[in-house]
Amino acid sequence: MQIIKRIFRFIRGRKRGRIALWIILSLFIISLLAPFIANDIPLVCSSKNGIEFPVLSKLWNGSSQYSDACTWTVKPLIPYSQKSIDIQNGRFVSPLEGQVVSSLRYRHWLGTDALGRDSLAGLLYGSGIALRIGLFAALIAFLIGIFIGTASGYFGNNSLKLNFVQLIILFLCVLLLGYQLSFGFFFGYEKDSMWEVGASIIILLSGTIGFSKTQNLLQQNIRFPLDNIVLWIFEVYKSIPNIFFILVLLSIFAKPGITSLVLTIAFVIWPIIGRYTRAEILKLKEEDFIKSAETSGASSWNIITKHLLLNAIGPALVSFAFSFSAAILLEASLSFLGLGLAVEEVSWGSMLSEVKNNYRAWWLALFPGLAIFLVISALNYIGELIGEYFDQN
């Protein structure tokens, strides 16, 4: 935690760094408060049944029903949700032209799309989708990249030795995990994704325990060329366009949604972190303190966790920031193409795609495009400052 605080102080000490932090902080706040800022149901409703909180009820259990006979209500600042359809102001109403509204409160300040959905509400709710997909995809890619990059760099082609039983366990784990993530072992993703995540964790834990228990089962061991395999995977990623992987992965999932898009984007961007981590581990392996730890008889686990990872965290954090921005940009690109998210979901990319139906709808290109530009620029600059911090230290 101390290193995070020092990095934060370093970024905050730069004027552009403070602006970038404010942009990211604003994204977090807006994504959390979007349902309370823009919604077509009241925040608070008082009736003979007591005080109700329709927005909270909708967020909690998905039900937006509330008493019609409200004596008083507290309504959101913007009286539209991202899915509210205003038929009278449909077919691309500009924010500068006249609108058929009963008062200024119901005006669409950033215009509407072809269906009459409010662009400002879509922009607010789209920030939540961008944040969730970008953050979780980057976190998953970060964990995968750190694990594979560290193992590849440290063990190389000669240090990791496995026996026949361990090779069989490794093959079965990869096979079961691939089948589980693709089709579901207990239940399909369309039924309950938590069961699927739990099943994947069980497979990983079972494989890890079986791996450790069979370490000394057989005397004959085989050198496992881990580094060559990882480098081959990196080359495959570089030679095949990302859109190919994305189309294949999205076709596997039974139902489009945020979960499937997060896993797909994480699968595509993890080599970015893996390559940086591997390169840093290879450099650290030659340092004297690592050689001293190996000479003293320290286990590989202690060397990796207590020495290598702590010193390799710098490039990993830099690549995490860039992966975060890459995930947001990739989600916007896929939504622009009509891939990944369900049709009814409104994101920055889906708002941009509306311009294809009417090239005069400049507001649907300007405002989502500006939001994407600001967030991507802020994350990239934060990544640059993190790299600058570790270069100076």
One Martini backbone bead per residue (centre of mass of N, CA, C, O) as a GRO file, in nm:
protein
  393
    1MET     BB    1   0.053   0.065  -0.016
    2GLN     BB    2   0.293   0.265  -0.017
    3ILE     BB    3   0.344   0.271  -0.324
    4ILE     BB    4   0.065   0.387  -0.398
    5LYS     BB    5   0.097   0.654  -0.242
    6ARG     BB    6   0.351   0.753  -0.394
    7ILE     BB    7   0.227   0.755  -0.674
    8PHE     BB    8  -0.006   0.947  -0.610
    9ARG     BB    9   0.174   1.188  -0.527
   10PHE     BB   10   0.325   1.209  -0.795
   11ILE     BB   11   0.076   1.267  -0.975
   12ARG     BB   12  -0.035   1.512  -0.802
   13GLY     BB   13   0.232   1.690  -0.865
   14ARG     BB   14   0.086   1.711  -1.140
   15LYS     BB   15  -0.124   1.883  -1.327
   16ARG     BB   16  -0.209   1.662  -1.533
   17GLY     BB   17  -0.247   1.449  -1.315
   18ARG     BB   18  -0.485   1.584  -1.170
   19ILE     BB   19  -0.672   1.583  -1.412
   20ALA     BB   20  -0.672   1.275  -1.457
   21LEU     BB   21  -0.785   1.202  -1.178
   22TRP     BB   22  -1.051   1.361  -1.207
   23ILE     BB   23  -1.158   1.201  -1.446
   24ILE     BB   24  -1.163   0.921  -1.309
   25LEU     BB   25  -1.331   1.004  -1.064
   26SER     BB   26  -1.578   1.096  -1.229
   27LEU     BB   27  -1.638   0.821  -1.351
   28PHE     BB   28  -1.703   0.680  -1.085
   29ILE     BB   29  -1.927   0.867  -0.981
   30ILE     BB   30  -2.118   0.857  -1.227
   31SER     BB   31  -2.155   0.545  -1.232
   32LEU     BB   32  -2.293   0.540  -0.945
   33LEU     BB   33  -2.512   0.798  -0.992
   34ALA     BB   34  -2.684   0.764  -1.253
   35PRO     BB   35  -2.966   0.654  -1.136
   36PHE     BB   36  -2.996   0.935  -0.959
   37ILE     BB   37  -2.985   1.143  -1.205
   38ALA     BB   38  -3.110   0.929  -1.426
   39ASN     BB   39  -3.471   0.896  -1.433
   40ASP     BB   40  -3.827   0.769  -1.457
   41ILE     BB   41  -3.811   0.747  -1.144
   42PRO     BB   42  -3.831   0.789  -0.826
   43LEU     BB   43  -3.650   0.823  -0.538
   44VAL     BB   44  -3.907   0.928  -0.374
   45CYS     BB   45  -4.212   0.785  -0.214
   46SER     BB   46  -4.525   0.905  -0.081
   47SER     BB   47  -4.767   0.707   0.090
   48LYS     BB   48  -4.992   0.499   0.253
   49ASN     BB   49  -4.748   0.277   0.258
   50GLY     BB   50  -4.525   0.486   0.258
   51ILE     BB   51  -4.187   0.488   0.207
   52GLU     BB   52  -4.029   0.493  -0.110
   53PHE     BB   53  -3.750   0.338  -0.323
   54PRO     BB   54  -3.739   0.282  -0.648
   55VAL     BB   55  -3.439   0.287  -0.734
   56LEU     BB   56  -3.334   0.090  -0.521
   57SER     BB   57  -3.524  -0.143  -0.599
   58LYS     BB   58  -3.415  -0.173  -0.888
   59LEU     BB   59  -3.118  -0.232  -0.803
   60TRP     BB   60  -3.180  -0.477  -0.611
   61ASN     BB   61  -3.451  -0.643  -0.777
   62GLY     BB   62  -3.565  -0.502  -1.061
   63SER     BB   63  -3.798  -0.330  -0.935
   64SER     BB   64  -4.023  -0.037  -1.038
   65GLN     BB   65  -4.246  -0.052  -0.836
   66TYR     BB   66  -4.505   0.183  -0.739
   67SER     BB   67  -4.699   0.408  -0.607
   68ASP     BB   68  -4.929   0.623  -0.764
   69ALA     BB   69  -5.025   0.757  -0.474
   70CYS     BB   70  -4.846   1.022  -0.440
   71THR     BB   71  -4.793   1.299  -0.239
   72TRP     BB   72  -4.472   1.277  -0.273
   73THR     BB   73  -4.166   1.361  -0.458
   74VAL     BB   74  -3.833   1.256  -0.565
   75LYS     BB   75  -3.659   1.356  -0.841
   76PRO     BB   76  -3.458   1.348  -1.079
   77LEU     BB   77  -3.285   1.563  -1.271
   78ILE     BB   78  -3.327   1.343  -1.494
   79PRO     BB   79  -3.631   1.215  -1.661
   80TYR     BB   80  -3.422   0.986  -1.773
   81SER     BB   81  -3.327   0.701  -1.906
   82GLN     BB   82  -3.151   0.498  -2.123
   83LYS     BB   83  -3.457   0.359  -2.211
   84SER     BB   84  -3.610   0.601  -2.266
   85ILE     BB   85  -3.900   0.687  -2.473
   86ASP     BB   86  -3.948   0.966  -2.700
   87ILE     BB   87  -4.162   0.993  -2.952
   88GLN     BB   88  -4.180   1.310  -3.007
   89ASN     BB   89  -3.831   1.297  -3.002
   90GLY     BB   90  -3.757   1.148  -3.244
   91ARG     BB   91  -3.537   1.122  -3.496
   92PHE     BB   92  -3.311   1.312  -3.426
   93VAL     BB   93  -3.273   1.545  -3.189
   94SER     BB   94  -3.146   1.837  -3.140
   95PRO     BB   95  -3.016   2.052  -2.893
   96LEU     BB   96  -3.089   2.325  -3.083
   97GLU     BB   97  -3.375   2.246  -3.122
   98GLY     BB   98  -3.691   2.201  -3.115
   99GLN     BB   99  -3.917   2.069  -2.857
  100VAL     BB  100  -4.158   1.831  -2.734
  101VAL     BB  101  -4.234   1.993  -2.434
  102SER     BB  102  -4.365   2.095  -2.123
  103SER     BB  103  -4.064   2.156  -2.021
  104LEU     BB  104  -3.737   2.210  -1.939
  105ARG     BB  105  -3.703   1.945  -1.778
  106TYR     BB  106  -3.776   1.766  -2.060
  107ARG     BB  107  -3.529   1.833  -2.195
  108HIS     BB  108  -3.286   1.752  -2.447
  109TRP     BB  109  -2.968   1.869  -2.407
  110LEU     BB  110  -2.826   1.624  -2.609
  111GLY     BB  111  -3.050   1.491  -2.732
  112THR     BB  112  -3.137   1.231  -2.970
  113ASP     BB  113  -3.225   0.946  -3.111
  114ALA     BB  114  -3.411   0.745  -3.312
  115LEU     BB  115  -3.604   0.661  -3.047
  116GLY     BB  116  -3.575   0.899  -2.811
  117ARG     BB  117  -3.319   0.888  -2.653
  118ASP     BB  118  -3.128   1.015  -2.412
  119SER     BB  119  -2.802   1.125  -2.432
  120LEU     BB  120  -2.726   1.197  -2.139
  121ALA     BB  121  -2.814   0.931  -2.011
  122GLY     BB  122  -2.632   0.752  -2.189
  123LEU     BB  123  -2.366   0.881  -2.094
  124LEU     BB  124  -2.390   0.805  -1.794
  125TYR     BB  125  -2.436   0.493  -1.827
  126GLY     BB  126  -2.181   0.443  -2.006
  127SER     BB  127  -1.972   0.483  -1.779
  128GLY     BB  128  -2.036   0.216  -1.631
  129ILE     BB  129  -1.962   0.023  -1.861
  130ALA     BB  130  -1.672   0.120  -1.905
  131LEU     BB  131  -1.573   0.062  -1.618
  132ARG     BB  132  -1.641  -0.238  -1.583
  133ILE     BB  133  -1.500  -0.348  -1.833
  134GLY     BB  134  -1.221  -0.218  -1.799
  135LEU     BB  135  -1.148  -0.308  -1.510
  136PHE     BB  136  -1.205  -0.621  -1.518
  137ALA     BB  137  -1.038  -0.683  -1.767
  138ALA     BB  138  -0.768  -0.572  -1.652
  139LEU     BB  139  -0.755  -0.754  -1.401
  140ILE     BB  140  -0.756  -1.027  -1.542
  141ALA     BB  141  -0.514  -0.967  -1.727
  142PHE     BB  142  -0.317  -0.909  -1.496
  143LEU     BB  143  -0.319  -1.191  -1.363
  144ILE     BB  144  -0.241  -1.354  -1.610
  145GLY     BB  145   0.017  -1.198  -1.693
  146ILE     BB  146   0.173  -1.229  -1.428
  147PHE     BB  147   0.177  -1.538  -1.413
  148ILE     BB  148   0.298  -1.606  -1.694
  149GLY     BB  149   0.539  -1.408  -1.700
  150THR     BB  150   0.680  -1.514  -1.444
  151ALA     BB  151   0.707  -1.813  -1.517
  152SER     BB  152   0.861  -1.773  -1.783
  153GLY     BB  153   1.105  -1.602  -1.676
  154TYR     BB  154   1.202  -1.791  -1.440
  155PHE     BB  155   1.200  -2.095  -1.565
  156GLY     BB  156   1.183  -2.127  -1.858
  157ASN     BB  157   1.322  -2.435  -2.011
  158ASN     BB  158   1.484  -2.586  -1.745
  159SER     BB  159   1.354  -2.556  -1.444
  160LEU     BB  160   1.097  -2.707  -1.530
  161LYS     BB  161   0.985  -3.013  -1.374
  162LEU     BB  162   0.806  -3.300  -1.492
  163ASN     BB  163   0.591  -3.550  -1.464
  164PHE     BB  164   0.358  -3.754  -1.595
  165VAL     BB  165   0.131  -3.684  -1.396
  166GLN     BB  166   0.151  -3.374  -1.425
  167LEU     BB  167   0.092  -3.366  -1.726
  168ILE     BB  168  -0.193  -3.483  -1.703
  169ILE     BB  169  -0.308  -3.270  -1.513
  170LEU     BB  170  -0.255  -3.029  -1.698
  171PHE     BB  171  -0.425  -3.127  -1.937
  172LEU     BB  172  -0.696  -3.157  -1.782
  173CYS     BB  173  -0.721  -2.866  -1.684
  174VAL     BB  174  -0.724  -2.727  -1.957
  175LEU     BB  175  -0.965  -2.884  -2.070
  176LEU     BB  176  -1.177  -2.819  -1.846
  177LEU     BB  177  -1.149  -2.509  -1.852
  178GLY     BB  178  -1.223  -2.470  -2.148
  179TYR     BB  179  -1.504  -2.605  -2.127
  180GLN     BB  180  -1.616  -2.431  -1.899
  181LEU     BB  181  -1.585  -2.146  -2.040
  182SER     BB  182  -1.756  -2.231  -2.297
  183PHE     BB  183  -2.015  -2.436  -2.177
  184GLY     BB  184  -2.027  -2.565  -1.912
  185PHE     BB  185  -2.047  -2.799  -1.647
  186PHE     BB  186  -2.314  -2.737  -1.476
  187PHE     BB  187  -2.382  -2.451  -1.600
  188GLY     BB  188  -2.484  -2.206  -1.781
  189TYR     BB  189  -2.427  -1.874  -1.832
  190GLU     BB  190  -2.741  -1.813  -1.869
  191LYS     BB  191  -2.803  -1.891  -1.559
  192ASP     BB  192  -2.510  -1.904  -1.371
  193SER     BB  193  -2.209  -1.752  -1.329
  194MET     BB  194  -2.119  -1.828  -1.037
  195TRP     BB  195  -2.097  -2.129  -1.086
  196GLU     BB  196  -1.878  -2.107  -1.305
  197VAL     BB  197  -1.662  -1.973  -1.133
  198GLY     BB  198  -1.654  -2.192  -0.915
  199ALA     BB  199  -1.573  -2.425  -1.107
  200SER     BB  200  -1.304  -2.298  -1.197
  201ILE     BB  201  -1.174  -2.286  -0.914
  202ILE     BB  202  -1.186  -2.589  -0.858
  203ILE     BB  203  -1.002  -2.675  -1.089
  204LEU     BB  204  -0.752  -2.510  -1.001
  205LEU     BB  205  -0.722  -2.628  -0.714
  206SER     BB  206  -0.704  -2.925  -0.792
  207GLY     BB  207  -0.452  -2.895  -0.972
  208THR     BB  208  -0.262  -2.775  -0.757
  209ILE     BB  209  -0.277  -3.008  -0.553
  210GLY     BB  210  -0.194  -3.235  -0.750
  211PHE     BB  211   0.078  -3.112  -0.822
  212SER     BB  212   0.206  -3.115  -0.531
  213LYS     BB  213   0.154  -3.427  -0.459
  214THR     BB  214   0.331  -3.521  -0.740
  215GLN     BB  215   0.632  -3.428  -0.724
  216ASN     BB  216   0.756  -3.726  -0.584
  217LEU     BB  217   0.634  -3.980  -0.733
  218LEU     BB  218   0.856  -3.955  -0.958
  219GLN     BB  219   1.184  -3.964  -1.075
  220GLN     BB  220   1.101  -3.896  -1.360
  221ASN     BB  221   1.179  -3.607  -1.543
  222ILE     BB  222   1.055  -3.328  -1.740
  223ARG     BB  223   1.128  -3.084  -1.942
  224PHE     BB  224   0.958  -2.768  -1.947
  225PRO     BB  225   0.901  -2.539  -2.221
  226LEU     BB  226   0.761  -2.263  -2.122
  227ASP     BB  227   0.885  -2.020  -2.278
  228ASN     BB  228   0.828  -2.124  -2.564
  229ILE     BB  229   0.521  -2.138  -2.534
  230VAL     BB  230   0.472  -1.840  -2.462
  231LEU     BB  231   0.607  -1.721  -2.716
  232TRP     BB  232   0.413  -1.860  -2.910
  233ILE     BB  233   0.160  -1.718  -2.808
  234PHE     BB  234   0.253  -1.431  -2.870
  235GLU     BB  235   0.283  -1.477  -3.179
  236VAL     BB  236  -0.011  -1.546  -3.231
  237TYR     BB  237  -0.125  -1.273  -3.140
  238LYS     BB  238   0.042  -1.100  -3.349
  239SER     BB  239  -0.064  -1.258  -3.621
  240ILE     BB  240  -0.356  -1.228  -3.509
  241PRO     BB  241  -0.630  -1.072  -3.512
  242ASN     BB  242  -0.841  -0.966  -3.266
  243ILE     BB  243  -1.117  -1.005  -3.413
  244PHE     BB  244  -1.098  -1.309  -3.428
  245PHE     BB  245  -1.106  -1.377  -3.128
  246ILE     BB  246  -1.367  -1.227  -3.065
  247LEU     BB  247  -1.562  -1.384  -3.253
  248VAL     BB  248  -1.509  -1.661  -3.129
  249LEU     BB  249  -1.582  -1.599  -2.831
  250LEU     BB  250  -1.869  -1.475  -2.874
  251SER     BB  251  -1.983  -1.745  -3.006
  252ILE     BB  252  -1.972  -1.917  -2.741
  253PHE     BB  253  -2.159  -1.745  -2.607
  254ALA     BB  254  -2.500  -1.752  -2.543
  255LYS     BB  255  -2.489  -1.454  -2.402
  256PRO     BB  256  -2.490  -1.135  -2.424
  257GLY     BB  257  -2.256  -0.927  -2.230
  258ILE     BB  258  -2.050  -0.819  -1.985
  259THR     BB  259  -1.914  -1.086  -1.912
  260SER     BB  260  -1.829  -1.176  -2.198
  261LEU     BB  261  -1.669  -0.913  -2.262
  262VAL     BB  262  -1.462  -0.925  -2.038
  263LEU     BB  263  -1.336  -1.203  -2.113
  264THR     BB  264  -1.260  -1.130  -2.402
  265ILE     BB  265  -1.075  -0.885  -2.348
  266ALA     BB  266  -0.881  -1.028  -2.154
  267PHE     BB  267  -0.785  -1.240  -2.366
  268VAL     BB  268  -0.658  -1.016  -2.559
  269ILE     BB  269  -0.469  -0.826  -2.339
  270TRP     BB  270  -0.271  -1.001  -2.160
  271PRO     BB  271   0.003  -0.995  -2.331
  272ILE     BB  272   0.091  -0.713  -2.250
  273ILE     BB  273   0.163  -0.791  -1.954
  274GLY     BB  274   0.329  -1.049  -2.005
  275ARG     BB  275   0.571  -0.917  -2.157
  276TYR     BB  276   0.659  -0.715  -1.939
  277THR     BB  277   0.702  -0.920  -1.710
  278ARG     BB  278   0.908  -1.105  -1.844
  279ALA     BB  279   1.128  -0.891  -1.896
  280GLU     BB  280   1.166  -0.815  -1.594
  281ILE     BB  281   1.239  -1.097  -1.485
  282LEU     BB  282   1.491  -1.142  -1.661
  283LYS     BB  283   1.645  -0.903  -1.534
  284LEU     BB  284   1.623  -0.985  -1.224
  285LYS     BB  285   1.768  -1.266  -1.234
  286GLU     BB  286   2.067  -1.116  -1.260
  287GLU     BB  287   2.065  -1.035  -0.985
  288ASP     BB  288   2.225  -1.067  -0.683
  289PHE     BB  289   1.979  -1.113  -0.485
  290ILE     BB  290   1.875  -1.364  -0.639
  291LYS     BB  291   2.128  -1.540  -0.628
  292SER     BB  292   2.144  -1.542  -0.319
  293ALA     BB  293   1.871  -1.679  -0.270
  294GLU     BB  294   1.942  -1.940  -0.427
  295THR     BB  295   2.197  -2.016  -0.261
  296SER     BB  296   2.036  -2.027   0.024
  297GLY     BB  297   1.760  -2.208  -0.058
  298ALA     BB  298   1.531  -2.075  -0.172
  299SER     BB  299   1.233  -2.084  -0.285
  300SER     BB  300   1.055  -2.011  -0.559
  301TRP     BB  301   0.818  -1.878  -0.413
  302ASN     BB  302   0.983  -1.672  -0.245
  303ILE     BB  303   1.127  -1.533  -0.478
  304ILE     BB  304   0.875  -1.438  -0.629
  305THR     BB  305   0.709  -1.291  -0.391
  306LYS     BB  306   0.962  -1.129  -0.233
  307HIS     BB  307   1.120  -1.018  -0.507
  308LEU     BB  308   1.011  -1.009  -0.802
  309LEU     BB  309   0.724  -0.881  -0.778
  310LEU     BB  310   0.807  -0.621  -0.621
  311ASN     BB  311   1.008  -0.529  -0.867
  312ALA     BB  312   0.775  -0.575  -1.112
  313ILE     BB  313   0.533  -0.369  -1.055
  314GLY     BB  314   0.583  -0.131  -1.238
  315PRO     BB  315   0.530  -0.239  -1.531
  316ALA     BB  316   0.253  -0.359  -1.449
  317LEU     BB  317   0.110  -0.087  -1.387
  318VAL     BB  318   0.151   0.039  -1.660
  319SER     BB  319   0.001  -0.187  -1.822
  320PHE     BB  320  -0.267  -0.154  -1.671
  321ALA     BB  321  -0.339   0.130  -1.766
  322PHE     BB  322  -0.333   0.058  -2.070
  323SER     BB  323  -0.543  -0.174  -2.049
  324PHE     BB  324  -0.777  -0.006  -1.955
  325SER     BB  325  -0.792   0.173  -2.210
  326ALA     BB  326  -0.810  -0.063  -2.415
  327ALA     BB  327  -1.080  -0.179  -2.309
  328ILE     BB  328  -1.256   0.070  -2.361
  329LEU     BB  329  -1.193   0.095  -2.665
  330LEU     BB  330  -1.287  -0.194  -2.741
  331GLU     BB  331  -1.579  -0.166  -2.648
  332ALA     BB  332  -1.652   0.072  -2.833
  333SER     BB  333  -1.588  -0.077  -3.098
  334LEU     BB  334  -1.787  -0.314  -3.062
  335SER     BB  335  -2.043  -0.140  -3.026
  336PHE     BB  336  -2.019  -0.001  -3.302
  337LEU     BB  337  -2.049  -0.300  -3.446
  338GLY     BB  338  -2.259  -0.477  -3.264
  339LEU     BB  339  -2.086  -0.612  -3.030
  340GLY     BB  340  -2.154  -0.807  -2.724
  341LEU     BB  341  -2.390  -0.638  -2.655
  342ALA     BB  342  -2.691  -0.575  -2.607
  343VAL     BB  343  -2.919  -0.389  -2.773
  344GLU     BB  344  -3.039  -0.229  -2.509
  345GLU     BB  345  -2.766  -0.131  -2.459
  346VAL     BB  346  -2.596   0.165  -2.338
  347SER     BB  347  -2.316   0.309  -2.499
  348TRP     BB  348  -2.072   0.483  -2.641
  349GLY     BB  349  -2.055   0.303  -2.896
  350SER     BB  350  -2.365   0.287  -2.961
  351MET     BB  351  -2.394   0.593  -3.003
  352LEU     BB  352  -2.196   0.613  -3.241
  353SER     BB  353  -2.355   0.412  -3.432
  354GLU     BB  354  -2.598   0.608  -3.494
  355VAL     BB  355  -2.451   0.780  -3.716
  356LYS     BB  356  -2.492   0.577  -3.951
  357ASN     BB  357  -2.809   0.671  -3.980
  358ASN     BB  358  -2.700   0.986  -3.918
  359TYR     BB  359  -2.469   1.228  -4.017
  360ARG     BB  360  -2.620   1.483  -3.863
  361ALA     BB  361  -2.564   1.350  -3.570
  362TRP     BB  362  -2.325   1.508  -3.403
  363TRP     BB  363  -2.389   1.454  -3.092
  364LEU     BB  364  -2.330   1.133  -3.114
  365ALA     BB  365  -2.015   1.196  -3.163
  366LEU     BB  366  -1.910   1.414  -2.967
  367PHE     BB  367  -1.973   1.322  -2.667
  368PRO     BB  368  -1.869   1.026  -2.665
  369GLY     BB  369  -1.594   1.093  -2.793
  370LEU     BB  370  -1.500   1.284  -2.567
  371ALA     BB  371  -1.515   1.079  -2.336
  372ILE     BB  372  -1.314   0.877  -2.452
  373PHE     BB  373  -1.075   1.071  -2.484
  374LEU     BB  374  -1.042   1.155  -2.185
  375VAL     BB  375  -1.005   0.874  -2.056
  376ILE     BB  376  -0.771   0.769  -2.230
  377SER     BB  377  -0.576   1.004  -2.174
  378ALA     BB  378  -0.566   0.974  -1.865
  379LEU     BB  379  -0.461   0.681  -1.851
  380ASN     BB  380  -0.205   0.721  -2.023
  381TYR     BB  381  -0.078   0.939  -1.841
  382ILE     BB  382  -0.066   0.769  -1.585
  383GLY     BB  383   0.119   0.555  -1.708
  384GLU     BB  384   0.355   0.749  -1.762
  385LEU     BB  385   0.396   0.840  -1.463
  386ILE     BB  386   0.460   0.563  -1.348
  387GLY     BB  387   0.711   0.519  -1.521
  388GLU     BB  388   0.859   0.775  -1.418
  389TYR     BB  389   0.877   0.694  -1.122
  390PHE     BB  390   1.052   0.429  -1.165
  391ASP     BB  391   1.290   0.573  -1.310
  392GLN     BB  392   1.360   0.762  -1.050
  393ASN     BB  393   1.372   0.481  -0.851
   0.00000   0.00000   0.00000
